């Protein structure tokens, strides 16, 4: 991916502070987190459209708009065909997150695409759960899963994903998502699926208002029972919606570089993050599909710091907000809040 403008960056001192700051990541996609090395390895296993040369991947992932991005994203989805592929992908993600001092992640997976590619749901669960155990033991990373409906596959994929969640979901499955394109994928059609997911104890965490207007966010709240909103950039077009999000404490998962890369937002200067914060909307900072957007969670904190004019205390508050907006176990929240607090105190 080639951005049309450079990411805003904070001072070198703030960058160093962010690099070692303990963090939580709430909006990051499974396949979208495949590093060039992992994509190259998978492409070598399954030769075809995607180049297996890491150097060629940068050019391959130069996309023109959101629709082109979805097309390239799905070409990588097609490389994940076996349980071994799933393990390789998931373990590589865990290693990269741990390298960035991420202690807790809610990783969004789309099992329906892997099952349709021939991986039994039982094998899919076994692979991600094995990595979860390894990551907690060896990397100090607690992993939880959000199972996502690929919007481009429509309501049938929603029904399939719900079935996998109800019949095969591990105890570490905490959320029910909805991603992919928004245009032509109305949220109301998923209302019944979401009602059943919520009744089963899963948190409602759909994408909304990334490439469509604020009505999509209202639909996500009123019809899907959204407890957090993925992206939500168009919320700033509706002052009443900003008030509602603030008063009802519905967090927005913000991924600034993703929004610029997919042309959901034209420039960093126009990004609605500051307007959301000034309206009192709770936000967390996230990376979405980091290698595809040439970014990291660490870099996204730097972008947020620059856009919001934050110092170390303000950046630590962003990290604490992600913990507060997560669905982590209480013990994990307490430990991570204490760790962030101690880190910030040491650098005060």
C-alpha positions as CSV (number, residue, x, y, z in Angstrom):
1,X,0.0,0.0,0.0
2,X,1.3,3.4,-0.9
3,X,-0.2,6.3,1.0
4,X,-0.7,9.6,-0.8
5,X,0.8,11.4,2.2
6,X,3.1,10.6,5.1
7,X,1.7,9.6,8.4
8,X,1.9,12.4,11.0
9,X,4.5,11.6,13.6
10,X,5.1,12.8,17.1
11,X,8.5,13.7,18.5
12,X,11.3,11.2,18.8
13,X,10.8,11.1,22.5
14,X,7.1,10.3,22.2
15,X,7.8,7.7,19.6
16,X,10.2,6.0,22.1
17,X,7.5,6.2,24.8
18,X,4.9,4.7,22.5
19,X,7.2,1.9,21.4
20,X,7.5,0.4,24.8
21,X,4.0,1.3,26.1
22,X,1.9,-1.8,27.0
23,X,-1.1,-1.8,24.7
24,X,-4.4,-3.5,23.8
25,X,-5.6,-3.9,20.2
26,X,-9.3,-4.2,19.6
27,X,-9.7,-3.9,15.8
28,X,-7.3,-5.9,13.8
29,X,-8.0,-8.6,11.2
30,X,-6.7,-12.1,11.0
31,X,-5.8,-12.3,7.3
32,X,-5.2,-8.5,7.1
33,X,-2.4,-8.9,9.6
34,X,-0.4,-11.3,7.5
35,X,3.1,-9.8,7.2
36,X,4.9,-9.8,3.8
37,X,7.0,-12.7,5.0
38,X,3.9,-14.7,5.9
39,X,2.1,-13.8,2.7
40,X,5.1,-14.8,0.7
41,X,5.3,-18.1,2.5
42,X,1.6,-18.8,1.9
43,X,1.9,-17.8,-1.8
44,X,4.8,-20.2,-2.2
45,X,2.7,-23.0,-0.8
46,X,-0.2,-22.1,-3.1
47,X,1.2,-20.5,-6.3
48,X,-1.2,-18.3,-8.2
49,X,-2.1,-14.6,-8.4
50,X,-0.3,-13.4,-5.3
51,X,3.5,-13.0,-5.7
52,X,5.7,-15.0,-3.4
53,X,8.5,-12.5,-3.6
54,X,8.2,-10.2,-0.5
55,X,9.7,-7.3,-2.5
56,X,7.0,-7.6,-5.2
57,X,4.2,-7.6,-2.6
58,X,4.6,-3.8,-1.9
59,X,3.7,-3.1,-5.5
60,X,0.9,-5.7,-5.4
61,X,-0.7,-4.1,-2.4
62,X,-0.8,-0.6,-4.0
63,X,-4.6,-0.2,-4.3
64,X,-6.7,2.6,-5.7
65,X,-9.8,2.6,-3.6
66,X,-11.8,0.5,-1.1
67,X,-13.2,-1.9,-3.7
68,X,-9.7,-2.6,-5.0
69,X,-8.5,-3.1,-1.5
70,X,-11.2,-5.7,-0.8
71,X,-10.2,-7.5,-4.1
72,X,-6.6,-7.7,-3.0
73,X,-7.6,-8.7,0.6
74,X,-9.7,-11.6,-0.7
75,X,-6.7,-12.8,-2.9
76,X,-4.8,-13.2,0.4
77,X,-7.8,-14.9,2.0
78,X,-7.6,-17.4,-0.8
79,X,-4.0,-18.4,0.4
80,X,-5.3,-19.6,3.7
81,X,-6.4,-23.1,2.8
82,X,-5.2,-25.6,5.4
83,X,-5.0,-25.8,9.2
84,X,-1.2,-25.4,8.9
85,X,-1.8,-22.1,7.0
86,X,-4.1,-20.9,9.8
87,X,-1.5,-21.8,12.4
88,X,1.3,-20.1,10.5
89,X,-0.8,-16.9,10.0
90,X,-2.0,-16.7,13.6
91,X,1.3,-17.4,15.2
92,X,3.0,-14.8,13.1
93,X,0.4,-12.2,14.1
94,X,0.9,-13.1,17.8
95,X,4.7,-12.7,17.5
96,X,4.3,-9.2,15.8
97,X,1.8,-8.0,18.4
98,X,4.0,-9.1,21.3
99,X,7.0,-7.3,19.6
100,X,4.9,-4.1,19.9
101,X,4.2,-4.7,23.6
102,X,0.6,-5.6,23.0
103,X,-0.6,-7.6,26.0
104,X,-4.2,-8.2,24.9
105,X,-5.8,-8.5,21.5
106,X,-9.3,-9.1,20.1
107,X,-8.5,-10.6,16.7
108,X,-11.2,-10.6,14.1
109,X,-11.4,-13.8,12.1
110,X,-13.8,-14.9,9.3
111,X,-14.0,-18.6,9.7
112,X,-16.6,-19.0,6.9
113,X,-14.0,-18.1,4.3
114,X,-11.7,-20.8,5.6
115,X,-14.4,-23.4,5.9
116,X,-15.5,-22.7,2.3
117,X,-11.9,-23.1,1.3
118,X,-11.9,-26.6,2.7
119,X,-10.8,-26.3,6.3
120,X,-13.2,-28.0,8.7
121,X,-14.4,-25.6,11.4
122,X,-13.0,-28.0,14.1
123,X,-9.6,-27.8,12.5
124,X,-9.9,-24.0,12.3
125,X,-10.7,-23.8,16.0
126,X,-7.9,-26.2,16.9
127,X,-5.3,-24.1,15.1
128,X,-6.2,-20.7,16.5
129,X,-6.7,-22.1,20.0
130,X,-3.3,-23.8,19.9
131,X,-1.7,-20.4,19.0
132,X,-3.7,-18.7,21.8
133,X,-2.3,-21.1,24.4
134,X,1.2,-20.7,23.0
135,X,1.0,-16.9,22.8
136,X,-0.1,-16.6,26.5
137,X,2.5,-19.0,27.7
138,X,5.5,-17.8,25.6
139,X,4.7,-14.2,24.5
140,X,2.7,-12.8,27.4
141,X,-0.1,-12.1,25.0
142,X,-3.8,-12.8,25.8
143,X,-5.8,-13.5,22.7
144,X,-9.6,-13.4,22.3
145,X,-11.6,-13.9,19.1
146,X,-14.2,-11.9,17.2
147,X,-15.9,-14.0,14.5
148,X,-16.7,-11.8,11.6
149,X,-19.3,-12.0,8.8
150,X,-17.7,-11.1,5.5
151,X,-20.2,-8.6,4.2
152,X,-19.6,-9.4,0.6
153,X,-20.9,-12.9,1.1
154,X,-24.3,-11.6,2.4
155,X,-26.8,-13.1,4.8
156,X,-25.9,-16.7,4.1
157,X,-22.5,-16.1,5.5
158,X,-24.1,-14.5,8.5
159,X,-26.1,-17.6,9.2
160,X,-23.1,-19.9,8.7
161,X,-20.9,-17.8,11.0
162,X,-23.6,-17.9,13.7
163,X,-23.8,-21.6,13.3
164,X,-20.1,-22.0,13.7
165,X,-20.1,-19.7,16.8
166,X,-23.0,-21.5,18.5
167,X,-21.8,-25.1,17.7
168,X,-18.1,-24.8,17.7
169,X,-17.1,-21.5,19.3
170,X,-14.5,-21.8,22.0
171,X,-14.8,-20.0,25.4
172,X,-12.3,-17.5,24.1
173,X,-14.8,-16.3,21.4
174,X,-16.1,-13.1,22.8
175,X,-17.6,-11.1,19.8
176,X,-19.6,-11.2,16.6
177,X,-18.4,-8.9,13.8
178,X,-19.5,-7.7,10.4
179,X,-16.8,-6.5,8.0
180,X,-16.1,-6.1,4.3
181,X,-17.8,-3.6,2.0
182,X,-20.7,-1.6,3.4
183,X,-22.1,-0.3,0.1
184,X,-24.7,-2.8,-1.1
185,X,-24.6,-4.7,2.2
186,X,-27.4,-3.2,4.3
187,X,-27.1,-3.8,8.1
188,X,-30.8,-4.6,8.7
189,X,-30.6,-8.0,6.9
190,X,-28.4,-9.2,9.7
191,X,-30.7,-8.2,12.6
192,X,-31.9,-11.7,13.4
193,X,-28.5,-13.2,13.2
194,X,-27.2,-10.6,15.6
195,X,-30.1,-11.1,18.0
196,X,-29.2,-14.8,18.2
197,X,-25.5,-14.1,18.7
198,X,-26.2,-11.6,21.5
199,X,-28.6,-14.1,23.1
200,X,-25.7,-16.6,23.1
201,X,-23.6,-14.1,25.1
202,X,-21.5,-12.7,22.2
203,X,-20.7,-9.0,22.1
204,X,-22.0,-7.1,19.0
205,X,-19.0,-5.4,17.3
206,X,-19.9,-4.6,13.6
207,X,-18.1,-2.3,11.2
208,X,-20.3,0.7,10.3
209,X,-20.0,4.1,8.7
210,X,-16.6,3.6,7.1
211,X,-17.6,4.0,3.5
212,X,-21.2,4.9,4.0
213,X,-23.0,7.6,5.9
214,X,-24.2,7.8,9.6
215,X,-27.4,5.9,8.9
216,X,-25.3,2.7,8.7
217,X,-24.1,3.4,12.3
218,X,-27.6,4.1,13.5
219,X,-28.6,0.7,11.9
220,X,-25.7,-1.0,13.6
221,X,-26.8,0.4,17.0
222,X,-30.6,0.1,16.7
223,X,-30.9,-3.2,14.7
224,X,-27.7,-5.1,15.5
225,X,-27.2,-3.9,19.1
226,X,-23.7,-2.7,18.5
227,X,-21.6,-2.3,21.7
228,X,-18.7,-0.8,19.8
229,X,-18.5,0.6,16.2
230,X,-15.7,-0.4,13.8
231,X,-14.3,2.7,12.0
232,X,-17.5,4.9,12.3
233,X,-15.8,7.8,10.5
234,X,-19.0,9.2,9.1
235,X,-20.4,9.7,12.6
236,X,-19.2,13.3,12.5
237,X,-21.6,14.0,9.8
238,X,-24.5,13.7,12.3
239,X,-24.2,15.8,15.5
240,X,-27.1,13.8,17.1
241,X,-25.2,10.6,16.5
242,X,-22.1,12.0,18.2
243,X,-24.2,12.9,21.2
244,X,-25.8,9.5,21.3
245,X,-22.4,7.7,21.1
246,X,-21.1,9.9,23.9
247,X,-24.1,9.6,26.2
248,X,-24.5,5.9,25.7
249,X,-20.7,5.2,26.0
250,X,-20.5,3.4,22.7
251,X,-16.8,3.3,21.7
252,X,-15.5,3.8,18.2
253,X,-12.6,1.8,17.0
254,X,-10.5,4.3,15.1
255,X,-7.8,3.2,12.6
256,X,-6.5,6.5,11.0
257,X,-4.0,5.2,8.4
258,X,-6.5,2.6,7.2
259,X,-9.1,5.3,6.6
260,X,-6.6,7.3,4.5
261,X,-5.3,4.2,2.6
262,X,-8.8,3.1,1.6
263,X,-9.9,6.7,0.8
264,X,-12.6,6.6,3.4
265,X,-11.0,9.9,4.6
266,X,-9.2,12.1,2.1
267,X,-6.3,13.4,4.3
268,X,-5.0,13.1,7.8
269,X,-5.8,16.7,8.3
270,X,-9.5,15.9,7.7
271,X,-9.6,12.8,9.8
272,X,-12.5,12.9,12.3
273,X,-10.6,11.6,15.3
274,X,-10.3,15.0,17.0
275,X,-13.9,15.8,16.3
276,X,-15.0,12.5,17.9
277,X,-12.8,13.1,21.0
278,X,-14.0,16.7,21.4
279,X,-17.6,15.5,21.2
280,X,-16.9,13.1,24.1
281,X,-17.1,9.9,22.0
282,X,-15.1,7.1,23.6
283,X,-12.4,5.9,21.1
284,X,-9.6,3.4,20.9
285,X,-6.7,3.4,18.5
286,X,-6.2,0.4,16.2
287,X,-4.3,-0.8,13.2
288,X,-7.0,-2.7,11.2
289,X,-4.9,-4.5,8.5
290,X,-1.5,-3.2,9.4
291,X,0.9,-4.8,6.8
292,X,-1.5,-4.0,4.0
293,X,-1.5,-0.4,5.0
294,X,2.2,-0.2,5.8
295,X,1.6,0.6,9.4
296,X,1.6,-0.9,12.9
297,X,-0.3,-0.3,16.1
298,X,2.7,1.5,17.4
299,X,2.6,3.8,14.4
300,X,-1.1,4.4,14.8
301,X,-0.5,5.6,18.3
302,X,2.0,8.0,16.9
303,X,-0.5,9.3,14.3
304,X,-3.1,9.7,17.0
305,X,-0.7,11.6,19.2
306,X,0.1,14.0,16.4
307,X,-3.5,14.5,15.4
308,X,-4.6,15.1,19.0
309,X,-1.5,17.0,20.3
310,X,-0.9,14.5,23.1
311,X,1.9,14.2,25.6
312,X,3.0,11.0,27.4
313,X,0.0,11.2,29.8
314,X,-2.4,11.6,27.0
315,X,-1.0,8.7,25.1
316,X,-1.2,6.5,28.2
317,X,-4.8,7.5,28.5
318,X,-5.5,6.2,25.0
319,X,-3.9,2.9,26.0
320,X,-6.0,2.8,29.1
321,X,-9.1,3.6,27.0
322,X,-8.5,0.5,24.8
323,X,-8.3,-1.6,27.9
324,X,-11.6,-0.1,29.3
325,X,-13.4,-0.6,26.0
326,X,-12.2,-4.2,25.6
327,X,-14.1,-7.3,26.6
328,X,-11.0,-8.8,28.4
329,X,-11.4,-10.8,31.6
330,X,-11.4,-8.5,34.6
331,X,-8.0,-9.9,35.8
332,X,-6.4,-9.1,32.5
333,X,-7.9,-5.5,32.5
334,X,-6.6,-4.9,36.1
335,X,-3.1,-6.2,35.3
336,X,-2.8,-4.3,32.1
337,X,-4.2,-1.0,33.6
338,X,-1.6,-1.4,36.4
339,X,1.2,-2.0,34.0
340,X,0.3,1.0,31.8
341,X,0.0,3.2,35.0
342,X,3.4,2.0,36.3
343,X,5.0,2.6,32.8
344,X,3.5,6.1,32.6
345,X,4.6,7.0,36.2
346,X,8.2,5.8,35.4
347,X,8.2,8.3,32.5
348,X,6.5,11.2,34.1
